[in-house]
Amino acid sequence: MPDRFAPKVPGFIPPHGGYSRLLSFQKAQIVYDATIYFCRRFFDKRDRTVDQMVQAARSGKQNIVEGSVASGTSKEMELKLTNVARASLEELLTDYRDFLRSQRLEEWPPEHAYAQRLRELNRRPNAGYETFRRGIEHSDPAIVANVIIGIIRVTNYLLDRQIQSLERSFLQHGGLRETMSRARRDHRRHTP
């Protein structure tokens, strides 16, 4: 099913959807899949943390989708949902950092060789789960958690930029009400 919606005839509702092309969505999807794998591997399934982490990862991904689809009629909703995605992934990042701390495992500093390699992988075009599989499915929980932390950080960076872009776009072009008013005035001018 396509994720891009657009009116069949010219109108005032702009094209919207297209979330699958957003790099933030692509990274959030990796984070979600990796979190499911991580939780199955390193937690008892009855542990409340599993549900919390999976839901935070899902919320990060799904709110990008919902915001993208809602963008056609509400820039405010798109901005709010994108921010909810960002907040959910920040919560998830904290869960992974808590895991490392509670297990007395090291969080990689930016200059760590593995962190540098992770940054290289994150820059690859069309990087997906397969790109990070060796790290995500590694036997060492410290490596797994740090790889996922790195992907979350990149996703959060992308969402921060996306939020800034949405803000600039709103300031330049306004929202749907303004677009509707302009469309109505244009229609009246061109209709006898």
N, C-alpha and C positions, 0 to 999 in steps of 0.2 A: 504494500500500500504506500503510495507516495506521501511524503511528509511536507510537500510544498503546496500551498493552497493559494489560488489567485482567482479573482473574479473572471468570468468568461467574457464580459464586456467591460469597456473602460468605465471606471467608477471611482469613488473616493476611498474605498478600502484598498490599502496598498497590499502588494504581495506579502505573504507572511508564511511562517513555517520554515522549512529549509534547515531545521536544526541539525540534521545529520551531516551537513557540511561545516557546521561550527566546530572548530578545533576544541573548544571548551567541552562540547558534548562528547566528542570522540575520546578525549582524555577521561572525562567523567565516567564513560562507559567502561574503560579499562579499570578505573578505580573500583567501580561496582563489582565487576567480575573478579578482580583480584581480592576484594574484601570478602566475597563469598568463599573463595578458595582459602584465604587466610583463616577465617573463622572456623571453617570445617576442620582445618588442619591443626590449629593451635588452641582451640577452646572446646570445652564440653558443650554439646548442643543445647543443654539446659541452662547454660550460663546466660544471664540477662544481658551481658555485654554483647553477645552475638547478635541478638535482636537489635540492640541500640546501634551497633556499628553497621549492620546491613541496612537498617532503615535510614541512617545518615547518608550512606553511600547511594542508596536508591533515591533519596530526596534530592541529593546533589544532581543526579542525572535527570530525574523526572521533572524537576522544576525548570531546567533548561528547556526541555521539550515543551512544557506547558507555557512558559513565557514566550517562546518562539511562536507558537500557534496563536496565543492571545494577542500578539503584537499587531495584528491587522486591525483590531478595534480598540485596543487599549495599550498605549505606550507606558502608561503608569503601571498597569498590571505586568507588562513585560519586565520593567525595571524592578518591581517588587519581587517577582518570582526569580529573576536572575540573582537578586541579592539573597533570597532564601537559599538558592542553590549554593551560593558562596558561603553562607553561614553554616549550612549543613556540612559542607566539606571541611570547614574550619573545625567543627565539632569532631569530625572523623579524624582529622589530623591530630587533634589532642588525644583521642583514644589510642592511636598508634604510638604517640610519644609516651603516653602513660604505660602502654605495654612494655616498651623498651625500658623505661625507668623501673617499673615494678619487677622486671626480670633481670635487672642490673646489666642491661645490654647497652652498648654504645650507639648513640645517634651520630651518624656521619656528619662531620663538619664539611663545609663547602669545598675545602681543599683535599678531602679524602679521595684517593684514586678511584674508588667505586662511584662516589658522587659525581666525579668528573665524567666518568664513562656513562653514567645515567643521563647526564645533561646532553651528551652526544647522541644517545639513543632518542631522547625526547625531541631533538631537532630533526630527526629523520622525517621526511614527508610520508604521510600515510602510516605512521607508526601505530600499530595496534597491539592487542594482547600478545600476539606471537613475538613481537619485537622485544617484549619484556619477560617472556615466559621463563627463561632460565633464572632470572632473579626472583620473580614472583613465586615460582615453584621450587626454589632452592630448599635444601634440607635445613639450612641454618636460619632460625627465626629472625635473627638480627638482620640478615641480608634481606629477607622477605619484607619485613616491616620497613626497613630503610628504602627499599625500592618503591614501595607503595607511597611512603611519605614523599619521596621525590616527585612522583607522578601527581600526587595531590597538590604539592606546592606549585607545580607548573599549571595545573588546572585552576588553582586559585588566582595565580597571576593572570591567566587568560580571562577569567571572570572579572577580575578587577578592571582590566582594560575594556572588556565588553561593557561593564557598567558605566565607565567613563565615556565610552563612545555613545551609549544610549542617552546619557545626560546631554552631551554635546548636540546630538541629533534633535533631542526634544527642544533645546534652546533655539536651534536654527529653524526647525520646521514646525514645532508645536505638536499638538496631539490630534486626535480624531475630530474633536469638536471644531477646532480651527480649520481643519481640512474640509469638514462637512460644510462649514459656513462659506469657505472659498468656493467649493464646488457648487453650492446653491446659488451664490452670486453670479458665477460664470454661466450657470445654466440659464438664469433669468436674463442675462445680457444677450445670450445667443438664441433665446426662444422668443418668437414673435408673439 
